[in-house]
Amino acid sequence: MKFDTVIIGGGLAGLACGIRLQNRGFKCAIVSAGQSALHFSSGSFDLLNELPDGTAVANPEKAIHLLDKKHPYAKIGDKFPVYTQEAKQLLLDAGIEVQGDSKRNSYRITPMGTTMPTWLTLTDFTTLETPNEVIGKKILLVNIAGFLDFNTKFVADAFETNGAECKIISVSLPEFEKLRQSPTEMRSANIARVLENENTLNALVAKLKEASKSFDTVALPAVFGLSSNDPVKKIKQLLDIPVHIIPTMPPSVAGIRTQKRLRRVFELAGGFYMLGDSVVNAEIGDGKIYNVYTVNHGDIALYADNFILASGSFFSNGLCASMDGVTEPVFGADVDFDPNRNTWYNASVFGAQRYRTFGVATDDQFRIKINGKVQDNVYAIGSVLSGFDALQEGCGAGVSLLTALYVADHLKK
Ligand SMILES: Cc1cc2nc3c(=O)[nH]c(=O)nc-3n(C[C@H](O)[C@H](O)[C@H](O)COP(=O)(O)OP(=O)(O)OC[C@H]3O[C@@H](n4cnc5c(N)ncnc54)[C@H](O)[C@@H]3O)c2cc1C
């Protein structure tokens, strides 16, 4: 099989790159082993919340000049503001409604009820200009009875610390009874499926209306809208008071929707998405890759002019750590890491972790290296890259989207 470009990994980075390339007239295939980080996403896309030394960032566009030259954003350079606009537009064009500004971080509410800075947030969720916005508000915090992945007590404590007054209730509907028979079934995505039924959603809204009469705001878990954000829009429209939709523990309903939408746009643009298949091997020549092999296609090789590695970090097996070091399993690409394992971890679990900055080494065009030799037709994008700590710096989605667009624009037919 022959394509212009084969992309390994169909998460945020692989899909954004594939959409851009299809729109540029390339014929692309994405091979993707399984779920991506989007299935665990908060519903917000971070661009840059902190510098590596812990300094808070209010305006990501201004702060990128302070980053080390190994940071992926440093390679993007002056095109950074252009790509932030285009990344936002790519999401909007895919029907993923987001709000936010790359010149000014806003605040999102976490599953614990605390606030964190971020760039773009799905319009389902509340964004705050400052964490103090809840001061003096009477908030009704509602859970679905039996749903364990939304910790109302933590959320209420955090809201009350920020000056709100909370009451917690749980609501039940006969339609949830089947799910409730097993706690493993009572998960966000299954609840969202039940609430796709308009009558069930209306019944829930009726209960919320009654319960929220003396409150300023209703807060609900993000269990609405696997395919579109219409259920959230409907709830917001039918209740007379503001509604906060709060992210839950995974799986993320809004993240699954984002993944589905991006995949659909890629396929509508003519791309091939091979889900449930893994690239396991490649034929490597002198400074280039000729083809790759996958589990499902056996000895039928996938040929392409260019290959893009978007296989994610440790979480998605794009990187593997062993006692001897850190490796990239598909191409055996060079990885930036410290051979001294003692430097990998920070004893403070919530602190910056050095191992999270490890990743595939690339030249200034994001081309990978094998044994020190740059591979002319193989690029790496997204969280498989080295040089940043997505969690501590709060830059995961930004790096994925911006490197995807940058590389897609630099490929030649
Ligand atoms: C649990 C979690 C939650 C996160 N939440 C957020 C958030 O809320 N906001 C934010 O800004 N950032 C978040 N991040 C950071 C996140 O890394 C980026 O936002 C981004 O989604 C990563 O996208 P990616 O495409 O680079 O990698 P991934 O999403 O990890 O996708 C990589 C894909 O490659 C596939 N793959 C791997 N190896 C192969 C192979 N050999 N063959 C074929 N396919 C392969 C995997 O199955 C996977 O589907 C989160 C990260 C994690 C781990």
The ligand as a Gaussian input file, in Angstrom:
#p B3LYP/6-31G(d) Opt

LIG

0 1
 C       -3.847000      10.993000      30.879000
 C       -3.498000      12.279000      30.194000
 C       -4.377000      13.346000      30.234000
 C       -4.044000      14.554000      29.581000
 N       -4.921000      15.600000      29.652000
 C       -4.589000      16.761000      29.041000
 C       -5.501000      17.873000      29.064000
 O       -6.575000      17.804000      29.631000
 N       -5.137000      19.017000      28.437000
 C       -3.921000      19.135000      27.807000
 O       -3.610000      20.199000      27.277000
 N       -3.065000      18.098000      27.769000
 C       -3.364000      16.922000      28.357000
 N       -2.482000      15.870000      28.302000
 C       -1.228000      16.027000      27.570000
 C       -1.366000      15.265000      26.235000
 O       -0.177000      14.566000      26.119000
 C       -1.598000      16.143000      25.014000
 O       -2.581000      17.079000      25.275000
 C       -2.029000      15.409000      23.737000
 O       -3.386000      14.981000      23.795000
 C       -1.111000      14.279000      23.367000
 O       -1.419000      13.918000      22.043000
 P       -0.491000      12.985000      21.155000
 O       -1.237000      12.793000      19.881000
 O        0.886000      13.501000      21.111000
 O       -0.369000      11.584000      21.939000
 P       -1.465000      10.535000      22.401000
 O       -2.759000      11.165000      22.667000
 O       -0.819000       9.757000      23.483000
 O       -1.694000       9.611000      21.120000
 C       -0.739000       8.702000      20.674000
 C       -1.446000       7.609000      19.898000
 O       -0.463000       6.792000      19.266000
 C       -0.857000       5.448000      19.343000
 N        0.337000       4.606000      19.196000
 C        1.400000       4.473000      20.022000
 N        2.305000       3.604000      19.494000
 C        1.788000       3.202000      18.293000
 C        2.244000       2.309000      17.286000
 N        3.409000       1.661000      17.393000
 N        1.463000       2.103000      16.198000
 C        0.284000       2.757000      16.067000
 N       -0.198000       3.618000      17.005000
 C        0.550000       3.835000      18.093000
 C       -1.510000       5.338000      20.712000
 O       -2.370000       4.229000      20.775000
 C       -2.274000       6.671000      20.763000
 O       -3.549000       6.534000      20.200000
 C       -2.792000      14.669000      28.919000
 C       -1.923000      13.577000      28.889000
 C       -2.261000      12.407000      29.504000
 C       -1.288000      11.264000      29.441000

